[in-house]
């Protein structure tokens, strides 16, 4: 198990002590471990496939556009707005 050293503000240390004393956690080490795990889990975002991220957005937008001259449909010469 990796060990890290962290300096915590007094208010956080007080909250940890209060949680341990109230029986929420067995000891301070377990409290820190559990709370860190919950925090990390909150940021556990599924990664999107890299194929979508690699596509060129400008090129895709240009490819999605249609040339009005190539469209089938009305043959009237009146302009449309």
N, C-alpha and C positions, 0 to 999 in steps of 0.2 A: 504494500500500500504506500502510495506517495504521501509525503508529509509537506505541508506548506505552513508558513508563518504569516499571520495576518494581524495587523493592528486595527482594532475596532474602536469606534467612538464609545464613550462611557454609556450613552443611552442604549446602544446595541448590547453591550455587555450586561447592562442591567436587565434588559428584556430577556436575554438568554438565561440569566440566573433566575429570574422570575418564572420562566417556563419550566426549568428543571425543578425548582422548589415546589411548584404547584403540581408536579407529577406528570406533566405533559411529555417529558422525556426522562429516560433513565439517568442520564448524566449529561454534562456539558458537551462532551465529544460527540455523543449520539445526536444531540440537538443541532450542533453545527453541521454534522454530516447530513442529517435529514433535511434541514433547511436549505443547504447548498444544493442538494439533489433536486429538491422541488424547484428551486430557482433555475437550475440548468434545464430541467424538463420543460419549463415554461418557454424556453427559447429553442426547443427541439422542433425545428421547422423542416418538413420534408423538402429535399432538394428537387428542383425541377430538372427535367432532362436537359443536358447541355445542347442538344440539337436545336431546341427552340431558342436558346439564348444566343446561339451562334449565327442565326439567320440575320441578314442585313435588313433592317426595318425599312430603309429608304427603297431598296430594290423591291421588297415585297409590296410596298404601297404602289410603286409604279406598275408592277405586274398586275395588280388588282384593278387598275384603271382600265376603262374601255374607250376605244376610239369611236366617237359618234358616227363616223363615216362607215364603220364596219358593222354597225348595228342594223339588224333587220327590223322592219316595221314600217310605220307611216311613210308614205312617199310624197306627202304634200310639201310644197315649197314654203309654207308659212313658218316663220320662226316661232320657236317655242321658248317660253321663259319659265 
